[in-house]
Each structure stands twice: as C-alpha cells, then as structure tokens.
Amino acid sequence: MTGSNMSPDLLYGLDLAAIALFAISYYRNCYRRGYRIDFWHAELFLLSVFPNMIMLPFARSELNIIVLGRDLDAVIAAVPTVFLITLLGYFAILLGGKFWRLRAGLGFHKTIAQVLDIVPRCSMMLMSSRTVLAFQAAIGLILQLLILSLYFSANGFAFDLRAYTFENPTLRPVALIISNYSIVIASHCLARYMDTKERILLMCTLALTCGLVFFGARGNLAAIYMSVLLCYFVQRRNQISLLRMAAVTGAIVVVGFYLASLRAGSYSMAGFFGTFIDMVFYGNTFSDLRDFAWVYSAWDHVFWGGKTYLAAVLSFVPRFASHFRDTWALGAMTAATAGFDPEVHPGLRPGIFGEGFFNFGLPGAIAVGLMLGIVLRRVDLEVKHALSSAQPSMMQAFSSTMLLGVASTFAVTAGFSGLYTLAAIYLFSWFCVSMQRFLHPRRMIREIVE
C-alpha cells in the first residue's frame, strides 16, 4: 500500500470523512443514549482518532524539523502511506466491535468469552480484600523507596529514573517491575476506594503515585487513574457536562507535560507555557503517526515476521542478557531502524497498528484492529452493565477495563513484561486471600460485605 502520490486534497478529505463518521457515531450511539462519554468512543478517540486523524496535518508540518532534522522530507513523504494503514486498522476496530456486538448475545465462541473473563475475575479477587491491597501497596512503597534511594544517591534529587536505568541497564528490569507493580496495585486500590470509601486505600493510591512521579514516565501516572476516571464519567452519564470533562482532561494534559519539563530539569512555569503548544503538537507524546512514518521511511520493506512478538514473549529475560531481545524488542527495532542507538534511545512509537504492520503487513494491522475492536466492545458493554445495574459497582466496571490493557499490550508489545508482573500479582494475591480466608474467615467475610 502506498499513498506517496496521493493529492493533499484527497488525503485530508479521507481524514475529515473518518473524523465525521466518528462524530456521528458518538452523537447517535453515545450522546443520544444518555452518556456524555463511554469506553468505546473514548478509547477510539485516544487510540486512533486523535493520534492519527487529528494529528495528520501536524505530522506533515515542516515544524517537525526540530525533531526530525535531515529526515524531515522522507518522513513527510511517508505520512500518507502510514495514514492509510492506520485508517484501515481503524475500520478493522469498527468491524471487530460490530462482530462482537452482533454475536455476543447468541453464544458466539463461548469458550473465548470464558477466557476473556479470566482477567476481570482475577482483578475482582484482588479487590476482594482491603487488607491484601494495603499489604501489597506497602510492598510497592518499600520497593519504590529502595530504588529511588539508589537513584538519588547517584544522581541527586531528580525526576528521571528512566534515563538512569538506561545508563545502568541491569537496573532497567528492576525499575520496570516496580513501576508495573505499583501501577496495578494503585489502580486497584483506587477502584475499590470509589466503592467503599476506605481512606487507607486512597492514601495507598496517592503514596504510590508520588513515588512514580520520579520514575520519569508520565504514562505510569495515567495508567493509574485513566480507567477509573472514564468509569466515573460513564457512571455519571448525562449528569456531567462535556465542558467539565474537557477541563479535567486539559488539566491532566498540562500536568503531564509539566512533569516532562521537570524530567528535563526545567522548573520555570513561564518557559513551560511558552513552549506548551509546540510540545503538544510537535513533541514526542502524541507522535504516533509521525513516528510510524519515521520508521517506515527508513524501513527496508522486509517484514519482521513476528520477531518483535517473540522478543516480547521472552521479556522475562532482561535485554542485556539476551542478544535476540536486545536486537528484536520493539523499542530496539524502531530506534535502530530510524538510525538511533537502541542502547540509549527507548525507541519510537508507531501507534497501535505499526508493530502489526511491520511484522506481517496489512493482515497484521487488520488483525490488531479486529482484536482491539472485539475486546473494546466487550469492555464497553460490561462497564455500562456494571455501572447501570441496581447496585452499581466501580470495582466490577474497572475489572473489565483490565482486559483492554492486556489487549493493548498484545497490540504494542513494548510493555509486554507487564503481563508477567500482572500474572505474578494475581497469583500472589490469590495466595494472600486464601491465607486470609483460612486464618481469619470472619474478617474476610466482613471486608467483602462492607
């Protein structure tokens, strides 16, 4: 597939048509049905509409020369092609959603539905005990303090543990495990707090959040709060205004970008707001389409044949201990293809369809879209059901959203090791809950009832 000869008018016409279809779907299937937001449209917007469709004119802008340098012309020439790939993937998501919704009520692939239930059931088990959550939050805090103490002793007070671990690769998997562990426990604490109002769990969430601020990855903080916040908006239905949601989202974006300034050692608020617009549209946060084109422009057009997925499956082996992983991990491949040193560069972000395409071509991008569409529609229906029942449950709704996180990791394998951490957390939590039930059955029953 190539769009290098496509006229700008046709390119932007397709873009506007896709955005219009999304807007119509939102109005008819969300707004008119009493919701100001739902998981289906929120995730479609975050995964594809904003980073690929709305960002299209900015990805083709010559202002990207600040980041792209001499690669500017080649990247801009590749943008139409990768846009068409992402557009195909977007329509595959829509098809997957239709596929699941039409067949879910007819017993379609009952076995698959049971498999999809495993993750939500494990999350509900983890949230069944306040004591187990608080205990694991304490473990997370101790681990954070240990690695941050090492970081501060070597670098002084700073906000970029991530950069430090690139300089010391033996610490990289340790920091990754601690951050993944903290995210999972903090988000589950917050979800249970929303139902039970147990203050100890809110304190655990905030404490783990404060520790993650120094890790240098804003996505860690978003991962704690985003799903719970979206569930809250769904629960409020039409009782919350679009303006208020936009204000909350804007505040989150501003805080996130200011953390990036802190990570770079810049504390000036005036300087931050002076460059804010450039960071949003030409920085490295919403750069999926541009980065996809960047990698594509330097790619030798030899498909990777699933090697990045195999490297992800082997992510329990640290990169420094595996030549295969050090070569074929997604971050290493995107960095090396674009001409960076993968030992010091974390890699580019080719969006949710990039890895599937580079491995298997258009069938790979379509397969990723279908998978995400099926899972996203399932999550959307489950969240609405959990929050509109006679006894609304934030825990039930949130547990369903964990499945989307798992699916997204299969689509973009850069964080695949987090799945092993999640499985370990579930297993350890099962052991703790079982021991609690054996040693203190009455206390366990009281916690569940409360």
BELMO-V78757 format. One record per helix or strand of 3 or more residues. SS is the DSSP state (a for helix, b for strand). FROM is the first residue (numbers start at 1). LEN is the number of residues. If there is no record, write none. Layout:
SS/FROM/LEN  SS/FROM/LEN
This chain:
a/8/22  a/31/3  a/39/16  a/56/4  a/62/43  a/110/17  a/130/26  a/161/7  a/169/28  a/199/17  a/218/22  a/242/22  a/269/6  a/276/7  a/288/11  a/307/7  a/319/3  a/323/6  a/330/8  a/351/10  a/362/27  a/394/18  a/413/3  a/417/23  a/441/9
